[in-house]
Amino acid sequence: KGGDDEKTAAQAEKERKAMTSAFEKIVAGKTADGGAELKKFLSDYPASPYADTAKQALEKLQSPVPEKAAPDTDAGKAGLQPDGK
């Protein structure tokens, strides 16, 4: 049984490293590379405990990011001052 435990630990470490690598790329702004690694992760490790996290991250990467208006643009149109009065 010791061999099974070692195999399981080695597999868990591979999965953790793969997820870490993908997220490091995403955080560094390399979202296409990170997304590709997440897809590969899901292909390689579909039953991983990290699979749900990978799926959620991919969904967020693929959803459009709403544009933020300049802080004073909308307030100026409404006649509001920065303090809301």
N, C-alpha and C positions, 0 to 999 in steps of 0.2 A: 504493500500500500504506500510505502514511502515514495516510490517512483511516481505513483499517480498524483500525490500531493505536490511533488516537484514539478511535474508536467503542468498541473493546474496553476501553480504559482508562476511558472514561466509563461504560460498563456496569458494570465492576467497582466503580467508585466508588459508583454508585447502589446496588448490592447491599450493599456494605460499610456505607453509611449506613443502609440499611433494617435490616440486622442489628443495628447499633449502637443504633439507636432502640428496637428491640424489647427488647434486653437491658437497656438503661437503664431502661425501664419496669419490667421484671421485678425488677431490683435495687432499684428504688424502692418495691417492694411492689405495683405495679399489674400483677399477674400476668394478670388478664383482658385488659387492654389489650395487654400484651406478647405474650400468647398469640395474640390476634387478629392482631397484626402479623406474627407468625411464620407463621400460616396464610396470610395475604395474600402474604407473601414466597414461600412455597412455591408458591402459585398463580401469582404473577408471574414467578418465576425457578426453575422446576423443575430446570433443568440447571446451576444455580449450583454453584460449588465449596463454597458455604456451606450447601447444601441438607441434607446429612447432619447438620450441626451444628444446623440449625433443627429437623429432625425429632427429634433426640435431646432438645433442649430442650423441645419440645412434649410428648414422652413423659414427661419428668420433671415437667412442670407438671400433666399429667393424672393421674399416679399419686398415690394417697393418701399423705399424709405420716404416718408412724407417730407416735403420741403418745409423748412422752417423760415418763417417771415423774419425780416430784420426786426429787432425788438421795438423800434419806434415807428415802423411803417404802418401797422394796423392802428395803433393808438393815435397816430397823427391824423389818419383818415377819419376817425371817429371824433376828433376834436378833444381827445383826452390828453392830459399832461402825464408825464412819467409817474407821478404819484397817484394817478387814477382819478383825479378831480377834473 
